[in-house]
Amino acid sequence: MSKLVKTGGGPNESLYDKYNERLSSAISQRGAEAIRHIQDNRDLLLRYLVLRVAQRRSDAGQEEV
């Protein structure tokens, strides 16, 4: 995860902390959204993958699944 390097305190230290919190939150939220999207579409993704494997095997002259 990305983090800014603190430069030994100073007046901007709290700004770095706030930025890091927001960045971490945004990354976590996007990851959670991606996981939900994959879970919601899992059946569709599995069907697509099975059809792709079957098509590749067919193209290669192998037996279908």
C-alpha positions in Angstrom: 0.0 0.0 0.0 1.3 3.5 -0.8 2.3 5.7 2.1 4.0 9.0 2.2 7.3 9.2 4.0 7.3 11.4 7.0 10.0 13.9 7.2 10.5 14.1 11.0 7.4 15.9 12.1 6.8 19.5 11.5 3.6 21.4 10.6 2.7 19.1 7.7 2.8 15.8 9.7 -0.9 15.8 10.3 -1.6 16.5 6.6 0.5 13.4 5.8 -1.5 11.4 8.3 -4.8 12.6 6.9 -3.6 11.8 3.3 -2.5 8.3 4.3 -5.8 7.6 6.0 -7.8 8.8 3.0 -5.6 6.8 0.6 -5.8 3.7 2.6 -9.6 4.0 2.9 -10.0 4.6 -0.9 -7.8 1.5 -1.7 -9.8 -0.6 0.8 -13.1 0.6 -0.6 -12.2 -0.1 -4.2 -10.9 -3.5 -3.3 -14.1 -4.4 -1.5 -16.1 -3.1 -4.5 -14.1 -5.3 -6.8 -14.6 -8.4 -4.6 -18.3 -7.7 -4.5 -18.4 -7.4 -8.3 -16.6 -10.7 -8.8 -18.9 -12.4 -6.2 -22.0 -11.0 -7.9 -20.9 -12.2 -11.3 -19.2 -15.4 -10.3 -21.6 -17.7 -12.2 -21.3 -15.6 -15.3 -17.5 -15.6 -15.1 -17.4 -19.4 -14.6 -19.7 -20.0 -17.6 -17.5 -17.8 -19.7 -14.3 -19.6 -18.6 -15.8 -23.0 -19.3 -16.9 -21.9 -22.8 -13.5 -20.5 -23.5 -11.8 -23.7 -22.5 -14.2 -25.7 -24.6 -13.6 -23.4 -27.6 -9.9 -23.7 -27.3 -10.0 -27.4 -27.0 -12.3 -27.5 -30.0 -9.9 -25.3 -32.0 -7.0 -27.5 -31.0 -8.9 -30.6 -32.1 -9.2 -32.1 -28.7 -12.4 -33.5 -27.2 -14.9 -31.1 -25.7 -15.4 -31.0 -21.9 
